[in-house]
Amino acid sequence: VVIGALIIGAFVFQVQAEEEVTQSKNPVAYSELSIGLPSEETSGDVWFCLGPTNKLDGISDQTIGITNLSSNITEGLKLTISDSEGNVFERAIQVEGKSQLEIFASQEEDMAEYVGVTIEAPTGNVLVDQYLEASEYSGLDRGFCGTTTSSFWTVPWGTTERPGAEQTLLLYNPFQAVAVADLLFVGDQGLRETLDSQGVVIPGRSLVAYELTERIPDAPLLSSYVEVRTGQLVVSGLSIADGTAPSGIKGLSVVPGSPEVGDDLFLPGSDGEEVPGTVVIVNPSQVTVEGELVVRPIDPDFFVEPFGFVLRSGQRHSIELSTHSRLEEIGPYSLYVRSLESSNLSASYIQGLSSNSLSEDSESVTTTGIDVLPAVGYGATYWLTEVLGSSGNPAKLTIFNPSLKSIAAVSLWTEEEIVLPDSFELDPGDRATLELDERVLIEVEASSPVIVVAEWSGPEGRTSDYGISLEDTVSSIQR
């Protein structure tokens, strides 16, 4: 009887502990926006943008856009630019109500090849985005800047394939105190370190550009982990390829690192018309993880067998969806990366890789435009996003429901004079895509958490990015 009571008690305690862990899990959103009335006190936002300037060969344009959503002129807005050579530029700026200000960091005469930009908006109501163009490489990258710092980051995908492909880790310390970080890499030969990757010092208010092209050369797929011993950082991975590599990869991508690992990660997947991309999954933990990549067709008549994987500590796995016949003619679908054991995965979705481009014996096929989208483990009930459509070259707005059991009722609004769809519902796993041939800011509200992605492709390249979630509307997606 005593033994039975102990067993029952241990089981109940374990269940309660697991429930407490699940309920206390706080999702980490890349970007969150504070909105308040002028009479209200808001917490404000601090935005972080990382990237190359036009001082770097091949980069033709770099612009920071600051949008004031309120009707009043901004007050107390502060801009700080820290470059990779230790220079710091500061100034107060103002943005008129309902307007946008563009900052060209490269206009500073002494600016270096890479910059980290901080914009402090003490009263919120401000959106910040970054636009990069490498016209020589048909490269384009546009996305909202982040509002998150962290002591751990993963960059699941990068490439140092030679010739013509370059990979750089951008480590930005926006704080006054010094930060110290350890860097680990997973290439074709497993977990790697370099002679100077341990104890990397990032001084206060500075950016360190850690070049990987020469340190770990000829890695068609290179994953990076950043573990910060002291302080917190903002991390992005920069990929530039000129089309001369054996795979023919060509374009520009600045992808934010993932500030957390999880057991349930979601991606928008495909509209069923474009060539499917590649999913790269990494395990930065110290334990072996078994998991699945689940394809979720919106047509209930289709079922696709999941892609199973087992990853030891530090391993990564690449799944080229375009090479699998099981995805043919199933129509639109979303993607779900799940761990069957522990919360230790990070993943990215890459478009613009030619078929078999991660294989050593692949043929040379030029692919224009790289786009990398990190998987996320959270959704929100309120989003703001901007689509960059134009006449003859529309942009796509995708909204998908990552939930495994809840239906989401979705409504769209904009201040522009364009027609948007009426409210609609998304079943678990469903996605809806809207094409727009105008540049417009759209609000998305849902009854349960959804994920919003805007994408655009054209002769200049391709780009996609998550929208901005409103503060206090974000929640993790649980089974």
C-alpha positions as CSV (number, residue, x, y, z in Angstrom):
1,V,0.0,0.0,0.0
2,V,2.8,2.4,0.9
3,I,4.7,1.7,-2.3
4,G,1.5,2.2,-4.3
5,A,0.8,5.5,-2.6
6,L,4.4,6.7,-3.3
7,I,4.1,5.7,-7.0
8,I,0.7,7.5,-7.3
9,G,2.1,10.6,-5.5
10,A,5.2,10.7,-7.8
11,F,3.0,10.5,-10.9
12,V,0.6,13.3,-9.7
13,F,3.6,15.5,-8.9
14,Q,5.2,14.9,-12.3
15,V,1.9,15.7,-14.1
16,Q,1.5,18.9,-12.0
17,A,5.1,19.9,-12.7
18,E,4.7,19.4,-16.4
19,E,1.5,21.4,-16.4
20,E,3.2,24.2,-14.5
21,V,6.1,24.3,-17.0
22,T,3.7,24.4,-19.9
23,Q,1.7,27.2,-18.4
24,S,4.7,29.3,-17.4
25,K,6.4,29.1,-20.8
26,N,6.8,32.6,-22.1
27,P,7.1,32.9,-25.9
28,V,9.9,35.0,-27.3
29,A,8.7,37.1,-30.2
30,Y,11.2,38.6,-32.7
31,S,9.4,41.9,-32.7
32,E,6.6,43.4,-30.6
33,L,5.0,46.7,-30.9
34,S,3.6,48.9,-28.1
35,I,0.6,51.1,-29.0
36,G,-1.0,53.6,-26.6
37,L,-3.0,56.8,-26.7
38,P,-1.1,60.1,-26.0
39,S,-2.7,60.3,-22.6
40,E,-1.6,56.8,-21.6
41,E,1.8,55.7,-20.3
42,T,3.3,53.0,-22.5
43,S,6.4,50.9,-22.0
44,G,7.8,52.0,-25.3
45,D,10.0,49.9,-27.7
46,V,13.7,49.6,-28.5
47,W,14.4,48.4,-32.0
48,F,17.6,46.7,-33.3
49,C,18.7,46.5,-37.0
50,L,21.8,44.7,-38.2
51,G,23.3,44.6,-41.7
52,P,25.9,45.7,-44.2
53,T,26.3,49.2,-45.6
54,N,27.2,50.1,-49.2
55,K,30.8,50.2,-48.1
56,L,30.7,46.4,-48.4
57,D,31.4,45.2,-52.0
58,G,28.2,44.3,-53.8
59,I,25.8,46.2,-51.5
60,S,24.1,49.0,-53.4
61,D,21.6,50.2,-50.9
62,Q,20.8,50.1,-47.1
63,T,17.9,52.0,-45.6
64,I,16.4,52.1,-42.2
65,G,12.7,53.1,-42.3
66,I,11.0,54.6,-39.2
67,T,7.2,54.8,-39.4
68,N,5.2,56.9,-36.9
69,L,1.7,55.3,-36.5
70,S,0.3,58.0,-34.3
71,S,-1.1,61.4,-35.5
72,N,1.4,63.3,-33.3
73,I,5.0,64.1,-33.9
74,T,7.4,61.6,-32.1
75,E,9.0,62.8,-28.9
76,G,12.2,61.5,-27.4
77,L,13.1,59.3,-30.4
78,K,16.8,58.4,-30.2
79,L,19.0,56.9,-33.0
80,T,22.3,55.1,-32.2
81,I,24.5,53.7,-35.0
82,S,27.5,51.4,-34.0
83,D,29.7,50.1,-36.7
84,S,32.2,47.2,-37.0
85,E,35.2,49.5,-36.5
86,G,34.1,50.8,-33.1
87,N,32.5,54.1,-34.2
88,V,29.3,55.3,-32.5
89,F,27.0,57.9,-33.9
90,E,24.1,59.3,-31.8
91,R,21.3,61.8,-32.5
92,A,17.8,62.7,-31.6
93,I,15.3,62.4,-34.5
94,Q,11.7,63.4,-35.1
95,V,9.0,61.8,-37.3
96,E,5.9,63.7,-38.3
97,G,2.5,62.1,-37.5
98,K,1.4,59.3,-39.9
99,S,4.6,59.6,-41.9
100,Q,7.9,57.7,-42.5
101,L,11.5,58.8,-42.1
102,E,14.3,57.1,-44.0
103,I,17.8,56.8,-42.5
104,F,20.8,56.1,-44.8
105,A,23.6,54.9,-42.5
106,S,26.0,54.8,-45.4
107,Q,25.9,58.6,-45.6
108,E,28.2,58.8,-42.6
109,E,31.6,59.4,-44.0
110,D,33.5,57.2,-41.5
111,M,30.9,54.4,-41.5
112,A,32.3,50.8,-41.8
113,E,31.1,47.8,-43.8
114,Y,28.6,46.6,-41.1
115,V,26.4,48.5,-38.6
116,G,24.1,47.8,-35.7
117,V,21.4,50.4,-35.3
118,T,19.3,51.1,-32.2
119,I,16.1,53.2,-32.3
120,E,14.6,54.0,-28.9
121,A,10.9,54.9,-29.0
122,P,9.9,55.7,-25.4
123,T,6.1,56.0,-26.2
124,G,5.8,53.2,-28.7
125,N,3.6,53.7,-31.9
126,V,6.7,53.4,-34.1
127,L,7.6,50.7,-36.6
128,V,11.2,50.2,-37.8
129,D,12.3,48.2,-40.8
130,Q,15.4,47.6,-42.9
131,Y,15.8,47.5,-46.6
132,L,19.0,46.0,-48.3
133,E,19.8,45.6,-51.9
134,A,22.7,43.9,-53.7
135,S,21.7,44.7,-57.3
136,E,24.9,43.1,-58.7
137,Y,23.8,39.7,-57.1
138,S,20.0,40.1,-57.7
139,G,19.7,40.2,-54.0
140,L,17.0,41.9,-51.9
141,D,16.2,41.7,-48.2
142,R,13.5,43.7,-46.5
143,G,12.1,43.1,-43.0
144,F,11.1,44.6,-39.7
145,C,13.9,45.0,-37.2
146,G,13.8,43.1,-33.9
147,T,13.0,44.1,-30.4
148,T,14.6,41.1,-28.6
149,T,18.0,40.5,-27.1
150,S,19.0,37.1,-25.8
151,S,21.9,35.1,-24.3
152,F,21.4,32.3,-26.8
153,W,21.0,32.3,-30.6
154,T,20.9,29.8,-33.4
155,V,21.3,30.5,-37.2
156,P,20.3,27.2,-38.7
157,W,21.2,28.0,-42.3
158,G,24.2,29.6,-44.0
159,T,26.7,28.7,-46.7
160,T,30.4,29.1,-47.4
161,E,30.4,27.2,-50.7
162,R,33.2,28.3,-52.9
163,P,33.6,30.3,-55.0
164,G,31.3,33.2,-54.7
165,A,29.4,32.5,-51.4
166,E,30.1,34.4,-48.2
167,Q,28.7,34.0,-44.7
168,T,29.1,36.4,-41.8
169,L,27.7,36.3,-38.3
170,L,26.7,39.8,-37.0
171,L,27.0,40.1,-33.2
172,Y,25.5,43.3,-31.9
173,N,25.8,44.5,-28.3
174,P,23.5,47.5,-27.8
175,F,24.3,47.8,-24.1
176,Q,27.1,49.7,-22.3
177,A,28.6,46.6,-20.6
178,V,31.0,44.2,-22.5
179,A,29.5,40.9,-23.7
180,V,31.4,37.7,-24.1
181,A,30.2,34.9,-26.4
182,D,31.1,31.3,-27.5
183,L,30.5,30.3,-31.1
184,L,29.9,26.8,-32.4
185,F,29.3,25.7,-36.0
186,V,27.9,22.6,-37.7
187,G,29.3,22.0,-41.1
188,D,29.7,18.9,-43.3
189,Q,32.1,17.3,-40.7
190,G,30.0,17.8,-37.6
191,L,30.4,20.2,-34.7
192,R,33.2,22.7,-35.3
193,E,35.1,25.4,-33.5
194,T,37.6,27.9,-34.8
195,L,40.8,29.1,-33.0
196,D,39.1,32.3,-32.0
197,S,35.5,31.3,-31.6
198,Q,35.6,30.9,-27.9
199,G,35.4,33.9,-25.6
200,V,34.6,36.4,-28.4
201,V,34.5,39.9,-26.8
202,I,31.8,42.3,-28.1
203,P,32.5,45.7,-26.5
204,G,29.5,47.8,-25.3
205,R,27.6,49.6,-28.0
206,S,29.5,47.8,-30.8
207,L,29.1,45.3,-33.6
208,V,31.4,42.4,-34.4
209,A,31.3,40.9,-37.9
210,Y,32.6,37.3,-37.6
211,E,33.5,36.1,-41.1
212,L,33.0,32.4,-41.6
213,T,34.0,32.1,-45.3
214,E,37.7,31.6,-44.7
215,R,37.4,30.1,-41.2
216,I,35.1,27.2,-42.3
217,P,35.4,27.1,-46.1
218,D,33.5,25.0,-48.6
219,A,30.5,24.2,-46.4
220,P,27.4,24.2,-48.6
221,L,25.3,24.1,-45.4
222,L,26.7,25.7,-42.2
223,S,24.7,26.1,-39.0
224,S,25.8,28.5,-36.2
225,Y,25.2,28.6,-32.4
226,V,25.9,31.6,-30.2
227,E,26.0,31.2,-26.5
228,V,26.6,34.4,-24.5
229,R,28.5,34.0,-21.2
230,T,28.1,37.6,-20.2
231,G,25.5,40.0,-21.3
232,Q,22.9,39.7,-24.1
233,L,23.2,40.2,-27.9
234,V,21.3,40.6,-31.1
235,V,22.5,38.1,-33.8
236,S,21.9,37.8,-37.5
237,G,23.4,35.7,-40.3
238,L,24.4,37.5,-43.5
239,S,24.6,35.4,-46.7
240,I,25.8,36.8,-50.1
241,A,26.2,34.7,-53.2
242,D,27.2,35.9,-56.7
243,G,26.1,32.8,-58.7
244,T,29.5,31.3,-59.4
245,A,29.3,28.5,-56.8
246,P,28.8,25.0,-58.1
247,S,25.1,25.1,-56.9
248,G,24.5,28.4,-58.7
249,I,23.0,30.0,-55.6
250,K,22.7,33.8,-56.1
251,G,21.3,36.5,-53.9
252,L,21.4,38.3,-50.5
253,S,19.8,37.3,-47.2
254,V,20.1,38.8,-43.7
255,V,18.2,36.5,-41.4
256,P,17.6,37.1,-37.7
257,G,18.9,34.4,-35.4
258,S,16.4,32.3,-33.4
259,P,16.5,33.4,-29.7
260,E,15.1,30.2,-28.4
261,V,14.7,26.5,-29.1
262,G,11.4,24.6,-28.9
263,D,9.5,21.4,-29.4
264,D,6.7,22.9,-31.6
265,L,7.9,25.2,-34.5
266,F,5.8,26.5,-37.4
267,L,6.4,27.7,-41.0
268,P,4.0,29.0,-43.6
269,G,4.9,26.3,-46.1
270,S,3.8,26.7,-49.7
271,D,0.9,28.1,-51.8
272,G,1.1,24.9,-53.9
273,E,2.3,26.9,-57.0
274,E,5.9,27.8,-56.3
275,V,8.7,25.3,-56.2
276,P,8.9,24.1,-52.5
277,G,11.9,25.2,-50.5
278,T,14.3,23.5,-48.1
279,V,13.8,23.0,-44.4
280,V,16.9,22.9,-42.2
281,I,16.5,21.7,-38.6
282,V,19.2,21.8,-36.0
283,N,19.6,20.4,-32.5
284,P,21.9,22.8,-30.4
285,S,21.2,20.8,-27.1
286,Q,23.3,18.2,-25.4
287,V,20.8,15.4,-25.9
288,T,19.6,13.4,-28.8
289,V,16.2,14.5,-30.2
290,E,13.8,12.6,-32.3
291,G,11.2,14.5,-34.3
292,E,9.1,15.0,-37.4
293,L,8.5,17.6,-40.1
294,V,4.7,17.5,-40.6
295,V,3.1,18.7,-43.8
296,R,-0.4,20.0,-43.2
297,P,-2.4,20.3,-46.4
298,I,-5.4,22.6,-46.3
299,D,-7.4,20.0,-48.4
300,P,-8.6,17.5,-45.8
301,D,-8.7,14.8,-48.5
302,F,-4.9,14.7,-48.5
303,F,-2.5,13.1,-46.0
304,V,1.2,13.3,-46.3
305,E,3.5,11.0,-44.4
306,P,5.7,13.1,-42.0
307,F,9.5,13.3,-42.6
308,G,11.1,11.7,-39.5
309,F,14.6,12.5,-38.2
310,V,16.9,11.8,-35.3
311,L,19.5,14.4,-34.4
312,R,22.3,13.8,-31.9
313,S,23.8,16.8,-30.0
314,G,24.9,19.5,-32.4
315,Q,23.6,17.8,-35.5
316,R,21.4,19.3,-38.3
317,H,19.2,17.8,-40.9
318,S,18.2,19.2,-44.3
319,I,14.9,18.3,-46.1
320,E,14.6,19.4,-49.8
321,L,10.9,19.4,-50.3
322,S,11.1,19.8,-54.0
323,T,12.6,16.4,-54.4
324,H,9.8,14.5,-52.7
325,S,6.9,13.2,-54.9
326,R,4.6,13.0,-51.8
327,L,4.1,16.8,-52.1
328,E,3.0,16.8,-55.7
329,E,-0.5,18.1,-56.4
330,I,-1.6,18.4,-52.8
331,G,-2.2,22.1,-53.1
332,P,-1.3,24.7,-50.4
333,Y,0.1,23.5,-47.1
334,S,1.7,24.7,-43.9
335,L,4.7,23.1,-42.0
336,Y,5.0,21.9,-38.5
337,V,8.4,20.8,-36.9
338,R,7.8,18.9,-33.7
339,S,10.0,17.1,-31.3
340,L,8.8,13.8,-29.9
341,E,10.8,14.2,-26.7
342,S,12.2,17.5,-25.6
343,S,12.2,21.2,-26.5
344,N,15.5,21.4,-28.3
345,L,15.0,22.3,-31.9
346,S,15.5,25.3,-34.2
347,A,14.7,25.5,-37.9
348,S,14.6,27.7,-41.0
349,Y,12.9,27.6,-44.4
350,I,15.0,28.5,-47.4
351,Q,13.8,29.5,-50.8
352,G,16.0,30.1,-53.8
353,L,18.2,27.0,-53.6
354,S,18.3,25.0,-56.8
355,S,17.4,21.3,-56.6
356,N,20.2,19.3,-55.0
357,S,22.1,22.5,-54.3
358,L,23.3,21.2,-51.0
359,S,24.8,18.1,-52.7
360,E,28.5,18.1,-53.6
361,D,27.9,16.7,-57.1
362,S,25.0,19.0,-58.0
363,E,25.0,20.6,-61.5
364,S,25.5,24.3,-61.9
365,V,22.0,25.9,-62.1
366,T,21.7,29.6,-61.4
367,T,19.0,30.4,-58.9
368,T,18.2,34.1,-58.4
369,G,17.3,35.4,-54.9
370,I,17.8,33.8,-51.5
371,D,15.2,34.1,-48.8
372,V,15.5,32.5,-45.3
373,L,12.6,32.5,-42.8
374,P,13.2,31.2,-39.3
375,A,10.5,28.9,-37.8
376,V,8.6,30.3,-34.8
377,G,6.9,28.6,-31.9
378,Y,4.3,31.4,-31.2
379,G,1.3,33.1,-32.7
380,A,-0.5,36.3,-32.0
381,T,-4.1,37.5,-32.1
382,Y,-3.1,41.0,-33.5
383,W,-0.5,41.8,-36.2
384,L,0.7,44.7,-38.2
385,T,2.4,44.0,-41.5
386,E,3.4,45.9,-44.7
387,V,3.2,44.4,-48.1
388,L,5.3,45.9,-50.9
389,G,3.2,45.1,-54.0
390,S,3.3,47.2,-57.2
391,S,1.4,47.3,-60.4
392,G,2.3,44.2,-62.4
393,N,4.3,42.7,-59.5
394,P,2.0,41.9,-56.6
395,A,3.1,41.0,-53.1
396,K,1.7,38.1,-51.1
397,L,0.2,38.2,-47.6
398,T,-0.1,34.8,-46.0
399,I,-2.0,34.1,-42.8
400,F,-2.0,30.7,-41.3
401,N,-3.3,29.0,-38.2
402,P,-0.6,27.0,-36.4
403,S,-3.0,25.6,-33.8
404,L,-3.5,21.9,-33.6
405,K,-7.1,22.2,-32.4
406,S,-8.5,25.8,-32.5
407,I,-10.4,27.5,-35.4
408,A,-9.3,31.1,-36.0
409,A,-11.7,33.8,-37.2
410,V,-9.6,36.5,-39.0
411,S,-10.4,40.1,-39.9
412,L,-8.3,42.5,-42.0
413,W,-8.2,46.4,-41.9
414,T,-6.3,49.2,-43.6
415,E,-6.5,52.9,-43.7
416,E,-5.9,52.9,-47.5
417,E,-8.7,52.8,-50.0
418,I,-8.3,49.2,-51.2
419,V,-10.7,46.3,-51.0
420,L,-9.8,43.6,-48.5
421,P,-11.6,40.2,-48.0
422,D,-14.4,39.9,-45.5
423,S,-13.8,38.1,-42.3
424,F,-13.0,34.4,-42.7
425,E,-12.1,31.3,-40.7
426,L,-9.0,29.2,-40.7
427,D,-9.2,25.6,-39.5
428,P,-6.1,24.2,-37.6
429,G,-3.2,24.1,-40.0
430,D,-5.0,26.1,-42.7
431,R,-3.5,29.1,-44.5
432,A,-4.9,31.8,-46.7
433,T,-2.9,33.9,-49.3
434,L,-3.9,37.4,-50.5
435,E,-2.2,39.1,-53.5
436,L,-1.9,42.9,-53.4
437,D,-0.4,45.2,-56.1
438,E,0.0,48.2,-53.8
439,R,2.3,49.1,-50.9
440,V,0.0,49.1,-47.9
441,L,0.0,48.7,-44.1
442,I,-2.5,46.1,-43.0
443,E,-3.8,45.1,-39.5
444,V,-4.7,41.5,-38.8
445,E,-6.9,40.5,-35.9
446,A,-7.8,36.9,-35.0
447,S,-9.9,35.1,-32.4
448,S,-7.0,32.7,-31.7
449,P,-3.2,33.0,-32.4
450,V,-2.2,33.1,-36.1
451,I,1.0,33.8,-37.9
452,V,1.4,36.5,-40.6
453,V,4.0,36.6,-43.3
454,A,4.5,39.1,-46.2
455,E,6.6,38.1,-49.2
456,W,7.6,39.5,-52.5
457,S,9.8,38.4,-55.4
458,G,10.9,40.0,-58.7
459,P,13.9,40.7,-60.8
460,E,15.7,42.4,-57.9
461,G,15.4,39.2,-55.8
462,R,13.0,37.8,-53.2
463,T,12.2,38.5,-49.6
464,S,9.7,37.5,-46.9
465,D,9.2,38.5,-43.3
466,Y,6.9,38.0,-40.3
467,G,4.6,40.8,-39.4
468,I,4.9,42.8,-36.1
469,S,2.9,41.3,-33.2
470,L,1.2,43.7,-30.8
471,E,2.3,43.5,-27.2
472,D,0.3,41.2,-24.9
473,T,-1.3,39.3,-27.8
474,V,1.5,36.8,-28.2
475,S,1.2,33.2,-26.9
476,S,3.1,29.9,-27.5
477,I,1.5,27.1,-29.5
478,Q,1.0,24.0,-27.4
479,R,-0.1,20.5,-28.3
